[in-house]
Amino acid sequence: MLKIWGRINSVNVKKVVWTAEECGVAYERIDAGMQYGVVSTPAYLAMNPNARVPTLDDDGFVLWESNTMVRYLARRYGQGTLDPQDLRQYADADRWMDWCTSTLAGAFRNVFWGMVRTPIEQRDAKAIETSRVETAKLLAIPEAVLAHQPYLAGAQFTMGDIPLGCFVHLWLSMPIERPAHPALSAWHARLAARPAFQKAVNTPLS
Ligand SMILES: N[C@@H](CCC(=O)N[C@@H](CS)C(=O)NCC(=O)O)C(=O)O
């Protein structure tokens, strides 16, 4: 059976669990990381030398890097739906996955870590504010796309919606000021209506 190591309050673990749920494939999730430890044990390091979560094991095939797992599961279990068959639509979906990791995640990091993982008295208000402003500015990019199509890669929900969907859910859960992004909010509501999203992504923050 498919195994996914990682605590469900990790945004990168959520991506993979959400994908498995969308594919309807049976899996076992094993808590690891942060308060659960596990990631520094020799057995875990042999699978994932980064000592990070998630790690995936599909019948002995072991992977790390969450976006790669999303692509792998989409190709193996979600062809024609999560994994677009048309090359250009595939690249369009893939582009949003890379943008989420390379651009959005770093900008958002200080809002999330500051507001959720840092005790109030130790928070760096300036870093949180810089991160908030930068994230709000970046989210105008998917907002413009979603203003004229329901999903990031067009008319259908694809793997391209998964990483950014996880991050936007966190962004909308933060007790901070946000500019109105009506198309992004409507897209988030469409994602949140999916049972797989409710199971994997709408989970406690810490
Ligand atoms: N690029 C990696 C990043 C993995 C990563 O940084 N995971 C974080 C959680 S989101 C982690 O393992 N933190 C340490 C821990 O939980 O012990 C991926 O996408 O899988």
The ligand as a Gaussian input file, in Angstrom:
#p B3LYP/6-31G(d) Opt

LIG

0 1
 N       11.047000      20.927000      -0.929000
 C       10.588000      19.998000       0.086000
 C       10.448000      20.785000       1.393000
 C       10.141000      19.858000       2.556000
 C       10.020000      20.649000       3.851000
 O       10.647000      21.697000       4.034000
 N        9.192000      20.114000       4.768000
 C        9.028000      20.741000       6.057000
 C        7.550000      20.747000       6.447000
 S        6.542000      21.695000       5.341000
 C        9.767000      19.924000       7.116000
 O       10.088000      18.769000       6.907000
 N       10.033000      20.528000       8.284000
 C       10.737000      19.860000       9.341000
 C        9.876000      18.924000      10.147000
 O        8.644000      18.850000       9.979000
 O       10.454000      18.244000      11.022000
 C        9.244000      19.382000      -0.331000
 O        8.478000      20.076000      -1.011000
 O        8.979000      18.207000      -0.014000

